[in-house]
Amino acid sequence: LMDKKAMYKLSYGLYIITSQCDNKDGGCIANTFTQVTSEPSQVCITLNKHNFTTKLIENSCVFNCGVLLDDVSMDIIRHFGFQSGKDVDKFKDVDYFVDSQNVKQIKEGLAATFTCKVNKIIDVGTHEMFVAEVVDAKVLSNQEVLTYSNYHSKKKGSTPKNAPSYVEET
């Protein structure tokens, strides 16, 4: 019997993934942002197929990834991670900037930001994997970034069912 909690031992960061399409903006929290190649600079993210942000990225083929700081407010994580953009305007009353692909991203709580253009979408069952070229990147802070481990241990955060790393308690 496989111990699925072994997945918790993998090293992850925590990120805010944002996108836009047809004048609709969205964003979600993810732990699956990874560098794939350095030349050209490519990354990948994996998001649940039922996620509103996933649909925006599928249709626009652009997204922004913000690397969350260790001291980011749990309010930001809850706001972007525990409610759907189908029901809530996630950028209402939030300070944001707009990147070169016309995608909004929050202004505070980030160590870096990556503006990305999707090259390939791969169906991986419950999730879609987006392989993308980084068209712009900026360092915003040299403070420590939030790891998925610290999200659970220091911030007492939980993993939503739509997350790739979700493990059902038995």
C-alpha positions as CSV (number, residue, x, y, z in Angstrom):
1,L,0.0,0.0,0.0
2,M,1.5,3.3,-1.1
3,D,1.9,6.0,1.6
4,K,0.6,9.1,-0.2
5,K,1.9,11.3,2.5
6,A,5.4,10.7,1.1
7,M,4.4,13.4,-1.4
8,Y,4.5,15.9,1.5
9,K,8.3,15.3,1.7
10,L,8.9,16.8,-1.7
11,S,10.1,20.4,-1.7
12,Y,7.6,23.0,-3.1
13,G,7.1,26.7,-3.0
14,L,3.7,28.4,-2.8
15,Y,2.6,30.7,-5.6
16,I,-0.2,32.9,-6.8
17,I,-1.1,32.1,-10.4
18,T,-3.1,34.8,-12.2
19,S,-4.6,35.1,-15.7
20,Q,-7.2,37.0,-17.8
21,C,-9.4,36.4,-20.8
22,D,-12.2,38.4,-22.3
23,N,-12.0,41.0,-19.6
24,K,-12.3,38.4,-16.8
25,D,-9.4,38.2,-14.3
26,G,-8.7,35.3,-12.0
27,G,-6.1,33.9,-9.6
28,C,-5.4,30.9,-7.5
29,I,-2.8,29.5,-5.1
30,A,-0.6,26.7,-6.4
31,N,2.4,24.7,-5.3
32,T,3.3,23.3,-8.7
33,F,5.4,26.0,-10.5
34,T,8.7,24.5,-11.8
35,Q,11.5,25.6,-14.1
36,V,11.7,23.2,-17.0
37,T,14.5,24.6,-19.2
38,S,16.9,27.6,-19.0
39,E,17.4,28.3,-22.7
40,P,14.8,29.2,-23.6
41,S,13.5,30.0,-20.2
42,Q,10.5,27.7,-19.7
43,V,8.4,26.7,-16.7
44,C,5.3,24.6,-16.0
45,I,2.4,24.8,-13.7
46,T,-0.3,22.2,-13.0
47,L,-3.9,23.3,-12.1
48,N,-7.1,21.4,-11.5
49,K,-9.4,21.3,-14.6
50,H,-12.3,22.7,-12.6
51,N,-10.4,25.7,-11.5
52,F,-11.6,29.1,-12.9
53,T,-8.0,30.2,-13.5
54,T,-7.3,27.1,-15.5
55,K,-10.1,28.0,-17.9
56,L,-8.7,31.5,-18.3
57,I,-5.2,30.2,-19.0
58,E,-6.6,27.6,-21.5
59,N,-8.4,30.4,-23.4
60,S,-5.7,33.1,-23.2
61,C,-2.5,31.1,-23.1
62,V,-1.0,33.6,-20.7
63,F,-0.4,33.7,-17.0
64,N,1.6,35.4,-14.3
65,C,3.2,33.5,-11.4
66,G,4.0,35.4,-8.2
67,V,6.4,33.7,-5.7
68,L,4.9,34.2,-2.3
69,L,7.0,35.5,0.6
70,D,7.3,33.5,3.8
71,D,5.6,36.4,5.7
72,V,2.7,36.8,3.3
73,S,-0.7,37.3,5.0
74,M,-2.9,34.2,5.3
75,D,-5.7,36.6,4.2
76,I,-4.1,36.8,0.8
77,I,-3.8,33.0,0.6
78,R,-7.4,32.5,1.7
79,H,-8.7,35.2,-0.7
80,F,-7.0,33.7,-3.7
81,G,-6.9,30.0,-2.6
82,F,-10.2,29.2,-0.9
83,Q,-12.9,30.8,-3.1
84,S,-13.7,30.6,-6.8
85,G,-13.2,33.4,-9.3
86,K,-16.5,32.2,-10.8
87,D,-18.2,33.7,-7.7
88,V,-15.8,36.5,-6.5
89,D,-13.8,39.3,-8.2
90,K,-10.5,38.4,-6.7
91,F,-8.9,41.7,-7.6
92,K,-11.6,43.9,-6.1
93,D,-10.1,45.9,-3.2
94,V,-6.6,44.4,-3.9
95,D,-3.5,46.5,-5.0
96,Y,-2.2,45.0,-8.2
97,F,0.0,45.8,-11.2
98,V,-0.6,44.7,-14.8
99,D,2.2,42.8,-16.6
100,S,3.2,42.9,-20.3
101,Q,0.6,40.2,-21.2
102,N,-2.1,42.3,-19.6
103,V,-2.4,40.0,-16.6
104,K,-3.0,41.4,-13.1
105,Q,-0.8,40.3,-10.2
106,I,-0.9,41.4,-6.5
107,K,1.6,44.1,-5.4
108,E,2.5,42.9,-1.9
109,G,3.7,39.6,-0.5
110,L,5.8,38.6,-3.5
111,A,9.5,37.7,-3.8
112,A,9.4,37.5,-7.6
113,T,7.0,37.5,-10.6
114,F,7.1,35.6,-13.9
115,T,5.1,36.6,-17.0
116,C,4.5,33.5,-19.1
117,K,3.1,32.5,-22.5
118,V,1.8,29.0,-22.8
119,N,3.5,26.7,-25.4
120,K,1.8,23.4,-24.6
121,I,-1.1,22.1,-22.6
122,I,-0.9,18.5,-21.3
123,D,-3.9,16.6,-19.9
124,V,-2.7,14.8,-16.8
125,G,-6.0,13.4,-15.6
126,T,-7.7,15.6,-13.0
127,H,-5.3,18.5,-13.9
128,E,-3.9,20.4,-16.9
129,M,-0.2,21.0,-17.1
130,F,0.8,24.2,-18.8
131,V,4.4,24.5,-20.2
132,A,5.2,28.1,-20.9
133,E,8.0,30.4,-22.0
134,V,8.9,33.1,-19.5
135,V,8.7,36.4,-21.3
136,D,9.5,38.6,-18.3
137,A,10.7,38.1,-14.7
138,K,11.4,40.4,-11.9
139,V,12.8,40.1,-8.4
140,L,10.6,42.1,-6.0
141,S,12.2,41.1,-2.6
142,N,15.2,39.3,-1.2
143,Q,13.2,38.1,1.8
144,E,12.7,34.3,2.3
145,V,10.0,32.7,0.2
146,L,7.1,30.6,1.5
147,T,7.6,26.8,1.2
148,Y,4.7,24.4,1.2
149,S,6.2,22.9,4.3
150,N,6.1,26.2,6.1
151,Y,2.6,26.9,4.9
152,H,1.5,23.8,6.8
153,S,3.8,24.0,9.8
154,K,4.1,27.8,10.5
155,K,0.8,29.1,9.0
156,K,-1.3,26.0,9.8
157,G,-2.6,26.0,6.2
158,S,-4.6,23.3,4.7
159,T,-4.6,21.7,1.3
160,P,-7.9,22.1,-0.8
161,K,-9.3,19.1,-2.5
162,N,-8.5,20.6,-6.0
163,A,-4.8,20.8,-5.2
164,P,-2.4,18.3,-6.9
165,S,-0.9,17.4,-3.5
166,Y,-4.2,16.8,-1.7
167,V,-4.2,13.6,0.3
168,E,-7.5,12.3,1.7
169,E,-7.2,11.6,5.4
170,T,-8.0,8.0,6.3
